[in-house]
Amino acid sequence: QDAKRFAVSTDSSHLSTKQWLEKMKTLFISKGSGFSSRSVLTGDPYIGADVVGLPSEVAKRITFEEQVTDININRLQEVVDKGLCLTYRDGQTTYAITVGSKGYTTLKVGQTISRRIVDGDVVFLNRPPSTHKHSLQAFTVYIHDDHTVKINPLICSPLAADFDGDCVHIYYPQSLAAKAEALELFSVEKQLTNSHNGKVNLQLANDSLLALKHMSSRTMLSKESANQLAMLLSLSLPPPAVVKSKPCWTIAQIMQSALPAELTCEGDRFLVRDSTVIKLDIDKESVQASFSDLVSSILAVKGPGDALKFLNALQPLLMEFLLLDGFSVSLQDFSVPKPLLEEAQECIKKQSLVLEQSRCSSSQSVETRVDNNLKDVKQQIADFVVKSSRLGLLIDPKSDSSVSKVVQQLAFVGPQLYREGKFYSRRLVDDCFSSFVNRHPPIEDGVQHPPEAYGLVQSAYFHGLNPYEELVHSICTRETIVRSSRGLTEPGTLFKSLMAILRDVVICYDGTVRNICSNSIMQLKYKEEDDTDFPSAIAPGEPVGVLAATAISNPAYKTVLDSSQSNNTSWELMKVTML
């Protein structure tokens, strides 16, 4: 009968639009999960990383069943009196509770009420596609009157989310056992470390990192600023570091108020004794690494609970400092000194002779030599931006991708067309060269052509590109997007296929890696190169097959998202994982 229900007649007279819509609705559209919702994400740095803000209009429509006992009867009776309960069940009969029924509905032990979602309830979020285990996180709820789901920006990294319209799915556990399971298996506290590389999942980024770098440029804080920041901390301010004329506090004194009690740890960039900061490297180029190492040390010494509390205290502190001190970028920050630009232009013009050689050669070594020749000029411009421009606070000077983007914005776009190793043909490059040469006279009696003829754009985005430069740049951008996503157009399909094969592969109590369905041994010892004892390494029952699937599919998904020409990190990570 099910086959007849879903069958579609081949008779054209029966293939009406209404029939097809009914089949689509039955097969696809009506498929969904109960007790779930979907919403757009926005950020709120003043809530905890393990807290999610839920709109009140959603909380009113989702219910949670809770049984009345001797322990919770008073609390649940208060819930009923406040109008937060919709129905209650007594035996097999369900009764509706009307609005304004305070004093008329008295609960009894053994009854079951269906109440609305309230502050403190447990939910878990998922942002598809789920390419790794950290894309599912359990949170506690707080209800607000806005219309979006709010999360702390710290949690964006494990969810691979940002605030440009990303949507998440929210699921509401319907039993105490389901809530306990969610908190024990995939709460934020339980997933502080990455399952693949062991690093802390919650990293300071964007506004938080900007505030941290901006704070590092200040040696002292006035009494007014220190007291304003102290309002966000649980401890009072320590005595001022400077008492003459005006009392002043150091940045380290403010930060140590967020540290756990009786903390003693040290690293290459910091030293903490009895929760007092003795040494802390807050130089803007290393401040991010300093705090990442500090969080890792807190996690190792005090555990995930205290590490999460430190991050929850640090995040609003940084946002409040940014709000107090302010940050702005002007057109002057986009101005590169004229000598630097002239040196860059001269270096680009010298590459014309080198690029002319590439037209007679099928090797990529000539084009690689051009990239190496321009590397020193790029680094000089990047150093200037980091040291003398406020844009330097917004980029990572150690990231080649960030440096390349800044140079393209302010100085020159650089090589855009390559004769070898690309998806477009050499004929396209030759056509572009011929089109440019026909419209522009050569330099030095026809011996040498301008760099643009070879696809080397010497203009910057800030100063604008002419039509030919824009055409060349468009060809490069389109090729980069196609190259990045070729063969990986559906990372979700790749993940599903890998999971179907590897989901039953786990570590057993004897240390072997087995397929639990067939009980076949796949590996005698997990991580054979590791000399550590097995019990101290990875616990039995760990789904290493799932970890292997996510180790491949997650970089594949990032490769599709990041189409930057200079960023091959995801590809390299996939090679390392698979080899």
Secondary structure, 3 states (H helix, E strand, C coil): CHHHHHCCCCCCCCCCHHHHHHHHHHHHHCCCCCCEEEEEEEECCCCCCCEEEEEHHHHCCCEEEEECCCCCHHHHHHHHHCCCEEEEEECCEEEECCCCCCCCCCCCCCCEEEEECCCCCEEEEECCCCCCHHHEEEEEEEEECCCCEEECHHHHHHHCCCCCCCEEEEECCCCHHHHHHHHHHHECHHHCECCCCCCECCCCCCHHHHHHHHHHCCCEECHHHHHHHHCCCCCCCCCCCECCCCCEEEHHHHHHCCCCCCCCEECCCEEEECCEEEEECCCCCCHHHHHHHHHHHHHHHHCHHHHHHHHHHHHHHHHHHHHHHCCCCCHHHHCCCHHHHHHHHHHHHHHHHHHHHHCCCCCCHHHHHHHHHHHHHHHHHHHHHHHHCHHHHCCCCCCHHHHHHHHHHHCCCEECCCCCCCCCCHHHHHHHHHHHHHHCCCECCCCECCHHHHCEECCCCCCCCCHHHHHHHHHHHHHHHHHHHCCCCCHHHHHHHHHHHHCCEEECCCCCEEECCCCEEEECCCCCCCCCCHHHHCCCCCCHHHHHHHHHHHHHHHHHHCCCCCCCHHHHHHHHHHC
